[in-house]
Amino acid sequence: MGIIKVGEGKLMKKNVKAIIQTILLVVTLLTVGLIQTNSASAADTSLQRVKQRGELIMATSPDYPPYEFQVNKNGKSQIVGMDIDVAKKVAKDLHVKLVIKSMNFDSLLVAIQTGKADMAIGGINPTAERRQSVDFSKIYYSGGQSFLINSKDVNKYKSVKNLRGATIGAQTGTLQYGLAKKRIPNSTVKGMDKSTDLVLALKTNKIDALGIEKPSAEAYVKNDPTLKMIPSGYHLNKNDVGAAIAFKKGSTSLVNAVNKSIDQIKKQDLTSKYLASAGKYMKVNTVNTSMWHYWSYFAKGVEYTILISLISTLFGVIIGVVLALMRFTKQKWLRGLAISYTEFIRGTPLMVQVMFVYFGIGVVINIPALLSGIIAVSLNSGAYVAEIIRGGINSVEKGQTEAAESLGLTKSDMMRYVVLPQAFKNIWPALGNEFISLIKESSIVSIIGVTDLIYQLNIVRADTYRGVIPIFVAMVLYFVMTFLLTRLLNYYEGKMKHAG
Protein backbone atom coordinates (compact mmCIF):
# COMPACT_ATOMS: atom_id res chain seq x y z
CA MET A 1 0.00 0.00 0.00
CA GLY A 2 2.86 2.37 0.82
CA ILE A 3 4.36 1.95 -2.67
CA ILE A 4 1.01 2.71 -4.28
CA LYS A 5 0.58 5.90 -2.25
CA VAL A 6 4.05 7.11 -3.16
CA GLY A 7 3.32 6.44 -6.84
CA GLU A 8 0.04 8.30 -6.59
CA GLY A 9 1.79 11.21 -4.91
CA LYS A 10 4.34 11.46 -7.72
CA LEU A 11 1.57 11.24 -10.28
CA MET A 12 -0.40 14.00 -8.56
CA LYS A 13 2.69 16.24 -8.58
CA LYS A 14 3.05 15.61 -12.29
CA ASN A 15 -0.66 16.36 -12.74
CA VAL A 16 -0.35 19.70 -10.95
CA LYS A 17 2.67 20.52 -13.08
CA ALA A 18 0.74 19.55 -16.22
CA ILE A 19 -2.20 21.74 -15.23
CA ILE A 20 0.09 24.74 -14.63
CA GLN A 21 1.84 24.16 -17.95
CA THR A 22 -1.52 23.91 -19.72
CA ILE A 23 -2.74 27.18 -18.18
CA LEU A 24 0.51 28.93 -19.14
CA LEU A 25 0.22 27.58 -22.68
CA VAL A 26 -3.34 28.87 -23.01
CA VAL A 27 -2.36 32.29 -21.64
CA THR A 28 0.58 32.40 -24.07
CA LEU A 29 -1.65 31.54 -27.03
CA LEU A 30 -4.16 34.19 -26.03
CA THR A 31 -1.39 36.75 -25.56
CA VAL A 32 -0.01 35.96 -29.01
CA GLY A 33 -3.53 36.29 -30.42
CA LEU A 34 -4.01 39.63 -28.70
CA ILE A 35 -0.63 40.88 -29.92
CA GLN A 36 -1.48 39.88 -33.47
CA THR A 37 -4.89 41.53 -33.18
CA ASN A 38 -3.37 44.67 -31.72
CA SER A 39 -0.83 44.73 -34.53
CA ALA A 40 -3.69 44.65 -37.00
CA SER A 41 -5.32 47.47 -35.09
CA ALA A 42 -2.10 49.50 -35.26
CA ALA A 43 -2.47 49.44 -39.05
CA ASP A 44 -6.12 50.44 -38.47
CA THR A 45 -7.96 48.38 -41.04
CA SER A 46 -11.17 48.49 -39.01
CA LEU A 47 -13.25 50.33 -41.63
CA GLN A 48 -11.66 48.42 -44.48
CA ARG A 49 -12.49 45.06 -42.87
CA VAL A 50 -16.14 46.05 -42.44
CA LYS A 51 -16.47 47.14 -46.06
CA GLN A 52 -14.65 44.09 -47.41
CA ARG A 53 -16.87 41.80 -45.36
CA GLY A 54 -19.98 43.73 -46.36
CA GLU A 55 -21.27 43.43 -42.79
CA LEU A 56 -21.21 45.62 -39.72
CA ILE A 57 -21.37 43.30 -36.71
CA MET A 58 -22.97 44.94 -33.69
CA ALA A 59 -23.20 43.53 -30.15
CA THR A 60 -26.10 44.57 -27.95
CA SER A 61 -28.12 43.49 -24.91
CA PRO A 62 -31.78 43.70 -26.03
CA ASP A 63 -33.40 44.07 -22.64
CA TYR A 64 -33.29 47.83 -22.21
CA PRO A 65 -36.35 49.54 -23.71
CA PRO A 66 -36.58 51.92 -25.48
CA TYR A 67 -32.87 51.66 -26.40
CA GLU A 68 -33.03 48.01 -27.53
CA PHE A 69 -35.56 45.29 -26.83
CA GLN A 70 -37.20 42.32 -28.51
CA VAL A 71 -40.74 42.21 -29.89
CA ASN A 72 -42.96 39.69 -31.58
CA LYS A 73 -43.28 41.07 -35.11
CA ASN A 74 -45.21 39.08 -37.71
CA GLY A 75 -44.75 35.95 -35.62
CA LYS A 76 -40.98 36.39 -35.40
CA SER A 77 -38.72 37.79 -32.70
CA GLN A 78 -37.01 41.01 -33.73
CA ILE A 79 -34.70 43.41 -31.92
CA VAL A 80 -35.94 46.99 -32.16
CA GLY A 81 -35.37 50.30 -30.39
CA MET A 82 -33.64 53.64 -30.74
CA ASP A 83 -30.14 52.14 -30.67
CA ILE A 84 -31.06 49.66 -33.39
CA ASP A 85 -32.26 52.48 -35.63
CA VAL A 86 -29.01 54.36 -34.96
CA ALA A 87 -27.03 51.26 -35.95
CA LYS A 88 -29.14 50.79 -39.10
CA LYS A 89 -28.43 54.38 -40.08
CA VAL A 90 -24.68 53.79 -39.61
CA ALA A 91 -24.76 50.55 -41.66
CA LYS A 92 -26.74 52.25 -44.42
CA ASP A 93 -24.23 55.10 -44.63
CA LEU A 94 -21.39 52.58 -44.83
CA HIS A 95 -23.29 50.62 -47.54
CA VAL A 96 -23.06 47.37 -45.58
CA LYS A 97 -25.49 44.95 -43.92
CA LEU A 98 -26.13 45.21 -40.18
CA VAL A 99 -25.63 41.97 -38.24
CA ILE A 100 -26.87 41.97 -34.63
CA LYS A 101 -25.36 39.75 -31.93
CA SER A 102 -27.30 39.50 -28.68
CA MET A 103 -25.57 38.97 -25.32
CA ASN A 104 -25.48 40.17 -21.71
CA PHE A 105 -24.61 43.82 -21.13
CA ASP A 106 -21.43 43.03 -19.20
CA SER A 107 -20.16 41.05 -22.21
CA LEU A 108 -20.54 43.86 -24.76
CA LEU A 109 -17.12 45.45 -24.32
CA VAL A 110 -15.49 42.01 -24.15
CA ALA A 111 -17.13 41.18 -27.48
CA ILE A 112 -15.49 44.09 -29.30
CA GLN A 113 -12.15 43.59 -27.55
CA THR A 114 -12.01 39.94 -28.68
CA GLY A 115 -13.21 40.64 -32.23
CA LYS A 116 -16.68 39.12 -31.86
CA ALA A 117 -18.20 42.40 -32.99
CA ASP A 118 -17.12 45.60 -34.74
CA MET A 119 -19.04 47.82 -32.35
CA ALA A 120 -21.19 47.63 -29.24
CA ILE A 121 -24.31 49.66 -28.60
CA GLY A 122 -26.66 49.59 -25.65
CA GLY A 123 -27.05 52.92 -23.93
CA ILE A 124 -23.34 52.74 -23.08
CA ASN A 125 -21.98 55.75 -21.22
CA PRO A 126 -18.44 56.69 -22.37
CA THR A 127 -16.94 57.13 -18.91
CA ALA A 128 -13.24 57.78 -18.34
CA GLU A 129 -12.76 54.25 -17.00
CA ARG A 130 -14.27 52.66 -20.11
CA ARG A 131 -12.27 54.91 -22.44
CA GLN A 132 -9.12 53.25 -21.12
CA SER A 133 -10.24 49.93 -22.63
CA VAL A 134 -12.21 50.88 -25.75
CA ASP A 135 -12.75 53.72 -28.20
CA PHE A 136 -16.03 55.63 -28.34
CA SER A 137 -17.95 57.52 -30.96
CA LYS A 138 -19.46 60.92 -30.34
CA ILE A 139 -22.42 60.94 -27.97
CA TYR A 140 -25.58 60.41 -30.01
CA TYR A 141 -28.13 60.80 -27.22
CA SER A 142 -28.26 62.28 -23.70
CA GLY A 143 -31.04 60.93 -21.55
CA GLY A 144 -30.20 61.45 -17.87
CA GLN A 145 -30.51 59.21 -14.83
CA SER A 146 -33.62 58.21 -12.84
CA PHE A 147 -34.95 55.67 -10.37
CA LEU A 148 -37.93 53.36 -10.72
CA ILE A 149 -39.97 52.66 -7.59
CA ASN A 150 -43.24 50.89 -6.86
CA SER A 151 -46.34 53.09 -7.01
CA LYS A 152 -47.23 52.17 -3.43
CA ASP A 153 -43.91 53.70 -2.27
CA VAL A 154 -44.41 57.05 -3.98
CA ASN A 155 -44.88 58.84 -0.64
CA LYS A 156 -42.00 56.96 0.98
CA TYR A 157 -39.40 57.72 -1.69
CA LYS A 158 -40.14 61.25 -2.89
CA SER A 159 -36.54 61.93 -3.89
CA VAL A 160 -33.13 60.31 -3.99
CA LYS A 161 -32.46 61.57 -0.45
CA ASN A 162 -35.09 59.14 0.83
CA LEU A 163 -33.17 56.22 -0.69
CA ARG A 164 -30.42 56.40 1.93
CA GLY A 165 -30.24 53.02 3.62
CA ALA A 166 -32.48 51.43 0.99
CA THR A 167 -31.77 48.42 -1.25
CA ILE A 168 -31.08 49.62 -4.77
CA GLY A 169 -30.87 47.50 -7.89
CA ALA A 170 -28.81 48.22 -11.00
CA GLN A 171 -27.61 46.32 -14.03
CA THR A 172 -24.17 44.80 -13.45
CA GLY A 173 -21.34 46.72 -15.09
CA THR A 174 -23.39 49.86 -15.72
CA LEU A 175 -22.86 53.46 -14.69
CA GLN A 176 -26.00 53.27 -12.54
CA TYR A 177 -24.45 50.51 -10.44
CA GLY A 178 -21.33 52.56 -9.73
CA LEU A 179 -23.28 55.75 -9.02
CA ALA A 180 -25.54 54.03 -6.49
CA LYS A 181 -22.49 52.60 -4.73
CA LYS A 182 -20.72 55.95 -4.53
CA ARG A 183 -23.47 58.52 -4.08
CA ILE A 184 -26.22 56.98 -1.94
CA PRO A 185 -24.98 56.58 1.64
CA ASN A 186 -25.67 53.41 3.63
CA SER A 187 -27.48 51.80 0.68
CA THR A 188 -27.20 48.17 -0.38
CA VAL A 189 -26.68 47.81 -4.12
CA LYS A 190 -27.73 44.58 -5.83
CA GLY A 191 -26.52 43.90 -9.36
CA MET A 192 -28.18 41.66 -11.96
CA ASP A 193 -27.37 40.95 -15.60
CA LYS A 194 -30.71 41.98 -17.12
CA SER A 195 -33.00 44.93 -16.52
CA THR A 196 -36.03 42.63 -16.81
CA ASP A 197 -34.77 40.69 -13.79
CA LEU A 198 -34.31 43.95 -11.90
CA VAL A 199 -37.84 45.15 -12.70
CA LEU A 200 -39.19 41.82 -11.44
CA ALA A 201 -37.06 42.18 -8.29
CA LEU A 202 -38.55 45.66 -7.77
CA LYS A 203 -42.13 44.51 -8.25
CA THR A 204 -41.63 41.59 -5.85
CA ASN A 205 -40.06 43.89 -3.22
CA LYS A 206 -36.59 42.34 -3.42
CA ILE A 207 -35.24 45.86 -4.00
CA ASP A 208 -36.65 49.27 -3.08
CA ALA A 209 -35.58 51.18 -6.19
CA LEU A 210 -33.98 50.55 -9.56
CA GLY A 211 -31.29 52.84 -10.98
CA ILE A 212 -31.94 53.24 -14.69
CA GLU A 213 -31.62 55.76 -17.52
CA LYS A 214 -34.45 58.25 -17.82
CA PRO A 215 -35.79 57.10 -21.25
CA SER A 216 -35.98 53.49 -20.03
CA ALA A 217 -37.66 54.55 -16.79
CA GLU A 218 -40.23 56.56 -18.76
CA ALA A 219 -40.87 53.57 -21.03
CA TYR A 220 -41.57 51.25 -18.10
CA VAL A 221 -43.81 53.78 -16.34
CA LYS A 222 -45.91 54.33 -19.49
CA ASN A 223 -46.48 50.59 -19.86
CA ASP A 224 -46.82 49.56 -16.22
CA PRO A 225 -49.09 51.53 -13.83
CA THR A 226 -47.56 49.80 -10.79
CA LEU A 227 -44.26 51.66 -11.37
CA LYS A 228 -43.31 55.29 -10.80
CA MET A 229 -40.20 57.33 -11.58
CA ILE A 230 -38.22 59.76 -9.43
CA PRO A 231 -35.23 61.90 -10.55
CA SER A 232 -31.77 60.72 -9.56
CA GLY A 233 -30.56 64.11 -8.35
CA TYR A 234 -27.11 63.30 -9.74
CA HIS A 235 -25.04 66.19 -11.11
CA LEU A 236 -23.11 64.56 -13.93
CA ASN A 237 -21.09 65.57 -16.95
CA LYS A 238 -22.23 64.69 -20.47
CA ASN A 239 -20.12 61.50 -20.57
CA ASP A 240 -22.07 60.16 -17.60
CA VAL A 241 -25.51 60.84 -19.06
CA GLY A 242 -24.86 60.42 -22.78
CA ALA A 243 -24.91 57.25 -24.86
CA ALA A 244 -22.14 56.44 -27.34
CA ILE A 245 -21.05 53.53 -29.52
CA ALA A 246 -18.05 51.49 -28.34
CA PHE A 247 -15.27 50.13 -30.57
CA LYS A 248 -12.06 48.19 -30.14
CA LYS A 249 -9.03 50.31 -29.30
CA GLY A 250 -7.35 51.64 -32.41
CA SER A 251 -10.44 51.58 -34.66
CA THR A 252 -9.98 55.23 -35.62
CA SER A 253 -11.11 54.92 -39.24
CA LEU A 254 -14.33 53.14 -38.29
CA VAL A 255 -15.01 55.57 -35.44
CA ASN A 256 -14.58 58.55 -37.78
CA ALA A 257 -16.95 57.02 -40.33
CA VAL A 258 -19.57 56.35 -37.64
CA ASN A 259 -19.20 59.88 -36.27
CA LYS A 260 -20.27 61.25 -39.67
CA SER A 261 -23.54 59.33 -39.32
CA ILE A 262 -23.96 60.56 -35.74
CA ASP A 263 -23.49 64.16 -36.92
CA GLN A 264 -26.38 63.66 -39.33
CA ILE A 265 -28.51 62.01 -36.64
CA LYS A 266 -28.01 64.96 -34.29
CA LYS A 267 -28.45 67.59 -37.02
CA GLN A 268 -31.76 66.07 -38.16
CA ASP A 269 -32.84 65.16 -34.59
CA LEU A 270 -33.46 61.59 -35.70
CA THR A 271 -33.31 60.21 -32.13
CA SER A 272 -36.73 61.78 -31.45
CA LYS A 273 -38.11 59.89 -34.44
CA TYR A 274 -36.39 56.69 -33.32
CA LEU A 275 -37.77 57.00 -29.77
CA ALA A 276 -41.29 57.55 -31.10
CA SER A 277 -40.97 54.43 -33.23
CA ALA A 278 -39.74 52.42 -30.22
CA GLY A 279 -42.69 53.70 -28.17
CA LYS A 280 -45.13 52.30 -30.76
CA TYR A 281 -43.58 48.85 -30.45
CA MET A 282 -43.82 49.02 -26.66
CA LYS A 283 -47.52 49.88 -26.79
CA VAL A 284 -48.15 46.88 -29.02
CA ASN A 285 -46.38 44.65 -26.51
CA THR A 286 -49.16 45.05 -23.93
CA VAL A 287 -52.06 44.12 -26.23
CA ASN A 288 -51.80 40.34 -25.88
CA THR A 289 -49.53 39.11 -23.10
CA SER A 290 -50.93 35.59 -22.75
CA MET A 291 -48.30 32.87 -22.75
CA TRP A 292 -50.14 31.03 -25.54
CA HIS A 293 -49.50 34.06 -27.76
CA TYR A 294 -45.78 33.37 -27.30
CA TRP A 295 -45.89 29.61 -27.85
CA SER A 296 -43.50 29.89 -30.83
CA TYR A 297 -40.85 31.51 -28.59
CA PHE A 298 -41.01 28.69 -26.07
CA ALA A 299 -41.08 26.09 -28.87
CA LYS A 300 -37.93 27.54 -30.39
CA GLY A 301 -36.28 27.57 -26.96
CA VAL A 302 -37.15 23.91 -26.41
CA GLU A 303 -35.84 23.07 -29.88
CA TYR A 304 -32.46 24.66 -29.24
CA THR A 305 -32.23 23.24 -25.72
CA ILE A 306 -32.82 19.70 -27.02
CA LEU A 307 -30.41 20.25 -29.92
CA ILE A 308 -27.62 21.44 -27.62
CA SER A 309 -28.27 18.66 -25.12
CA LEU A 310 -28.33 15.85 -27.72
CA ILE A 311 -25.15 16.94 -29.51
CA SER A 312 -23.35 17.66 -26.23
CA THR A 313 -24.41 14.28 -24.86
CA LEU A 314 -23.08 12.48 -27.93
CA PHE A 315 -19.70 14.21 -27.87
CA GLY A 316 -19.62 14.11 -24.06
CA VAL A 317 -19.86 10.30 -24.14
CA ILE A 318 -17.16 10.07 -26.83
CA ILE A 319 -14.83 12.34 -24.85
CA GLY A 320 -15.69 10.47 -21.64
CA VAL A 321 -14.87 7.06 -23.13
CA VAL A 322 -11.54 8.32 -24.50
CA LEU A 323 -10.58 9.92 -21.18
CA ALA A 324 -11.62 6.83 -19.20
CA LEU A 325 -9.52 4.55 -21.44
CA MET A 326 -6.59 6.94 -21.11
CA ARG A 327 -6.82 6.49 -17.34
CA PHE A 328 -6.20 2.73 -17.78
CA THR A 329 -3.31 2.98 -20.21
CA LYS A 330 0.26 2.20 -19.22
CA GLN A 331 1.45 5.45 -20.78
CA LYS A 332 2.00 7.79 -17.81
CA TRP A 333 1.71 10.98 -19.88
CA LEU A 334 -1.69 9.91 -21.26
CA ARG A 335 -2.86 9.01 -17.77
CA GLY A 336 -1.63 12.33 -16.41
CA LEU A 337 -3.26 14.26 -19.26
CA ALA A 338 -6.62 12.57 -18.64
CA ILE A 339 -6.46 13.25 -14.90
CA SER A 340 -5.39 16.87 -15.43
CA TYR A 341 -8.20 17.51 -17.92
CA THR A 342 -10.85 15.92 -15.71
CA GLU A 343 -9.78 17.75 -12.57
CA PHE A 344 -9.44 21.10 -14.34
CA ILE A 345 -12.86 20.93 -16.03
CA ARG A 346 -14.61 19.71 -12.88
CA GLY A 347 -12.85 22.41 -10.86
CA THR A 348 -14.09 25.36 -12.96
CA PRO A 349 -17.69 26.62 -13.41
CA LEU A 350 -19.49 25.84 -16.67
CA MET A 351 -20.32 29.54 -17.09
CA VAL A 352 -16.62 30.42 -17.11
CA GLN A 353 -15.93 27.64 -19.61
CA VAL A 354 -18.67 28.87 -21.95
CA MET A 355 -17.35 32.43 -21.82
CA PHE A 356 -13.77 31.24 -22.31
CA VAL A 357 -14.63 29.22 -25.42
CA TYR A 358 -16.69 32.06 -26.91
CA PHE A 359 -14.57 35.07 -25.95
CA GLY A 360 -11.17 33.61 -25.02
CA ILE A 361 -10.61 31.23 -27.92
CA GLY A 362 -12.48 33.77 -30.05
CA VAL A 363 -9.38 35.96 -29.90
CA VAL A 364 -7.67 33.44 -32.18
CA ILE A 365 -10.59 31.67 -33.89
CA ASN A 366 -14.02 33.23 -34.42
CA ILE A 367 -16.48 30.59 -33.19
CA PRO A 368 -20.27 31.23 -33.48
CA ALA A 369 -22.26 31.41 -30.24
CA LEU A 370 -24.22 28.17 -30.77
CA LEU A 371 -21.10 26.17 -31.65
CA SER A 372 -19.23 27.71 -28.70
CA GLY A 373 -22.03 26.65 -26.36
CA ILE A 374 -22.05 23.09 -27.71
CA ILE A 375 -18.26 22.81 -27.46
CA ALA A 376 -18.16 24.10 -23.87
CA VAL A 377 -21.04 21.88 -22.68
CA SER A 378 -19.56 18.84 -24.47
CA LEU A 379 -16.13 19.36 -22.91
CA ASN A 380 -17.70 19.82 -19.50
CA SER A 381 -19.90 16.76 -19.82
CA GLY A 382 -16.99 14.64 -21.06
CA ALA A 383 -15.09 15.17 -17.81
CA TYR A 384 -17.98 13.95 -15.67
CA VAL A 385 -18.88 11.08 -18.01
CA ALA A 386 -15.23 9.95 -17.90
CA GLU A 387 -15.39 9.45 -14.14
CA ILE A 388 -18.72 7.62 -14.44
CA ILE A 389 -17.30 5.26 -17.08
CA ARG A 390 -14.10 4.74 -15.09
CA GLY A 391 -16.22 3.71 -12.11
CA GLY A 392 -18.19 1.35 -14.36
CA ILE A 393 -15.03 -0.29 -15.69
CA ASN A 394 -13.72 -0.77 -12.15
CA SER A 395 -17.06 -2.36 -11.18
CA VAL A 396 -16.64 -5.22 -13.67
CA GLU A 397 -15.62 -8.35 -11.78
CA LYS A 398 -12.00 -9.43 -12.17
CA GLY A 399 -13.16 -12.93 -13.12
CA GLN A 400 -14.66 -11.53 -16.31
CA THR A 401 -11.33 -10.18 -17.54
CA GLU A 402 -9.51 -13.34 -16.48
CA ALA A 403 -11.99 -15.43 -18.45
CA ALA A 404 -11.51 -13.19 -21.48
CA GLU A 405 -7.74 -13.54 -21.24
CA SER A 406 -8.03 -17.31 -21.00
CA LEU A 407 -9.99 -17.27 -24.27
CA GLY A 408 -7.09 -15.47 -25.92
CA LEU A 409 -8.76 -12.08 -26.39
CA THR A 410 -6.47 -9.13 -26.84
CA LYS A 411 -6.74 -6.25 -24.39
CA SER A 412 -8.53 -4.08 -26.94
CA ASP A 413 -11.04 -6.84 -27.79
CA MET A 414 -11.53 -7.61 -24.11
CA MET A 415 -12.28 -3.93 -23.41
CA ARG A 416 -14.59 -3.68 -26.44
CA TYR A 417 -16.57 -6.91 -26.13
CA VAL A 418 -16.43 -7.78 -22.43
CA VAL A 419 -15.62 -4.85 -20.14
CA LEU A 420 -17.34 -1.83 -21.75
CA PRO A 421 -20.73 -3.55 -22.39
CA GLN A 422 -20.93 -4.64 -18.74
CA ALA A 423 -19.64 -1.27 -17.55
CA PHE A 424 -22.31 0.64 -19.48
CA LYS A 425 -24.97 -1.66 -18.07
CA ASN A 426 -23.77 -0.93 -14.54
CA ILE A 427 -23.51 2.83 -15.01
CA TRP A 428 -26.69 3.39 -17.04
CA PRO A 429 -28.57 5.06 -14.13
CA ALA A 430 -25.60 7.38 -13.45
CA LEU A 431 -25.30 8.24 -17.15
CA GLY A 432 -29.03 8.94 -17.20
CA ASN A 433 -28.66 11.42 -14.35
CA GLU A 434 -25.83 13.14 -16.24
CA PHE A 435 -27.97 13.45 -19.38
CA ILE A 436 -30.86 14.89 -17.37
CA SER A 437 -28.54 17.36 -15.66
CA LEU A 438 -27.19 18.35 -19.07
CA ILE A 439 -30.62 19.55 -20.22
CA LYS A 440 -30.80 21.91 -17.25
CA GLU A 441 -27.14 22.95 -17.26
CA SER A 442 -27.24 23.81 -20.97
CA SER A 443 -29.35 26.85 -20.02
CA ILE A 444 -26.10 28.64 -19.18
CA VAL A 445 -25.36 29.16 -22.90
CA SER A 446 -27.98 31.93 -22.98
CA ILE A 447 -25.32 34.30 -21.56
CA ILE A 448 -23.59 34.38 -24.97
CA GLY A 449 -26.82 34.87 -26.93
CA VAL A 450 -27.73 31.28 -27.81
CA THR A 451 -31.51 31.14 -28.24
CA ASP A 452 -32.24 28.31 -25.81
CA LEU A 453 -35.25 28.16 -23.49
CA ILE A 454 -33.82 30.61 -20.94
CA TYR A 455 -32.98 33.10 -23.69
CA GLN A 456 -36.54 32.89 -25.07
CA LEU A 457 -37.92 33.18 -21.54
CA ASN A 458 -36.15 36.51 -21.13
CA ILE A 459 -37.54 37.73 -24.46
CA VAL A 460 -41.10 36.95 -23.35
CA ARG A 461 -40.55 38.64 -19.99
CA ALA A 462 -39.21 41.78 -21.65
CA ASP A 463 -41.98 41.77 -24.26
CA THR A 464 -44.92 41.26 -21.90
CA TYR A 465 -43.72 43.02 -18.71
CA ARG A 466 -44.78 39.86 -16.86
CA GLY A 467 -42.07 38.44 -14.63
CA VAL A 468 -43.35 35.27 -12.95
CA ILE A 469 -45.63 33.52 -15.47
CA PRO A 470 -42.94 33.09 -18.18
CA ILE A 471 -40.62 31.60 -15.55
CA PHE A 472 -43.34 29.15 -14.51
CA VAL A 473 -43.92 28.11 -18.14
CA ALA A 474 -40.17 27.49 -18.57
CA MET A 475 -40.13 25.41 -15.37
CA VAL A 476 -42.98 23.25 -16.68
CA LEU A 477 -41.24 22.77 -20.04
CA TYR A 478 -37.97 21.77 -18.37
CA PHE A 479 -39.88 19.33 -16.18
CA VAL A 480 -41.65 17.79 -19.19
CA MET A 481 -38.35 17.32 -21.03
CA THR A 482 -36.56 15.75 -18.07
CA PHE A 483 -39.59 13.62 -17.11
CA LEU A 484 -39.91 12.16 -20.61
CA LEU A 485 -36.17 11.50 -20.76
CA THR A 486 -36.31 9.80 -17.34
CA ARG A 487 -39.11 7.51 -18.51
CA LEU A 488 -37.16 6.65 -21.67
CA LEU A 489 -33.99 5.90 -19.72
CA ASN A 490 -35.92 3.76 -17.23
CA TYR A 491 -37.46 1.81 -20.11
CA TYR A 492 -34.05 0.90 -21.56
CA GLU A 493 -32.69 0.19 -18.08
CA GLY A 494 -35.49 -2.34 -17.61
CA LYS A 495 -34.71 -3.95 -20.95
CA MET A 496 -31.05 -4.28 -19.96
CA LYS A 497 -31.96 -5.98 -16.70
CA HIS A 498 -34.36 -8.30 -18.48
CA ALA A 499 -31.70 -9.15 -21.09
CA GLY A 500 -29.19 -9.76 -18.30
HELIX and SHEET records of a PDB file:
HELIX    1   1 GLY A    2  ALA A   43  1                                  42    
HELIX    2   2 SER A   46  ARG A   53  1                                   8    
HELIX    3   3 MET A   82  LEU A   94  1                                  13    
HELIX    4   4 PHE A  105  SER A  107  5                                   3    
HELIX    5   5 LEU A  108  GLN A  113  1                                   6    
HELIX    6   6 ALA A  128  ARG A  131  1                                   4    
HELIX    7   7 SER A  151  ASP A  153  5                                   3    
HELIX    8   8 VAL A  160  LEU A  163  5                                   4    
HELIX    9   9 LEU A  175  ARG A  183  1                                   9    
HELIX   10  10 SER A  195  LYS A  203  1                                   9    
HELIX   11  11 LYS A  214  ASN A  223  1                                  10    
HELIX   12  12 LYS A  238  VAL A  241  1                                   4    
HELIX   13  13 THR A  252  LYS A  267  1                                  16    
HELIX   14  14 LEU A  270  ASN A  285  1                                  16    
HELIX   15  15 MET A  291  TYR A  294  5                                   4    
HELIX   16  16 TRP A  295  ARG A  327  1                                  33    
HELIX   17  17 LYS A  332  ARG A  346  1                                  15    
HELIX   18  18 LEU A  350  MET A  355  1                                   6    
HELIX   19  19 PHE A  356  GLY A  360  3                                   5    
HELIX   20  20 ILE A  361  VAL A  363  5                                   3    
HELIX   21  21 ALA A  369  SER A  395  1                                  27    
HELIX   22  22 LYS A  398  SER A  406  1                                   9    
HELIX   23  23 LYS A  411  MET A  414  1                                   4    
HELIX   24  24 MET A  415  VAL A  419  3                                   5    
HELIX   25  25 LEU A  420  GLU A  441  1                                  22    
HELIX   26  26 SER A  442  ILE A  448  5                                   7    
HELIX   27  27 LEU A  453  THR A  464  1                                  12    
HELIX   28  28 VAL A  468  ALA A  499  1                                  32    
SHEET    1   A 5 LYS A  97  SER A 102  0                                        
SHEET    2   A 5 GLU A  55  THR A  60  1                                        
SHEET    3   A 5 MET A 119  ILE A 124  1                                        
SHEET    4   A 5 GLY A 242  LYS A 248 -1                                        
SHEET    5   A 5 VAL A 134  PHE A 136 -1                                        
SHEET    1   B 5 LYS A  97  SER A 102  0                                        
SHEET    2   B 5 GLU A  55  THR A  60  1                                        
SHEET    3   B 5 MET A 119  ILE A 124  1                                        
SHEET    4   B 5 GLY A 242  LYS A 248 -1                                        
SHEET    5   B 5 TYR A 141  SER A 142 -1                                        
SHEET    1   C 3 ASP A  63  TYR A  64  0                                        
SHEET    2   C 3 GLU A  68  LYS A  73 -1                                        
SHEET    3   C 3 LYS A  76  VAL A  80 -1                                        
SHEET    1   D 5 THR A 188  MET A 192  0                                        
SHEET    2   D 5 THR A 167  GLN A 171  1                                        
SHEET    3   D 5 ALA A 209  GLU A 213  1                                        
SHEET    4   D 5 GLN A 145  ASN A 150 -1                                        
SHEET    5   D 5 LEU A 227  PRO A 231 -1                                        
END                                                                             
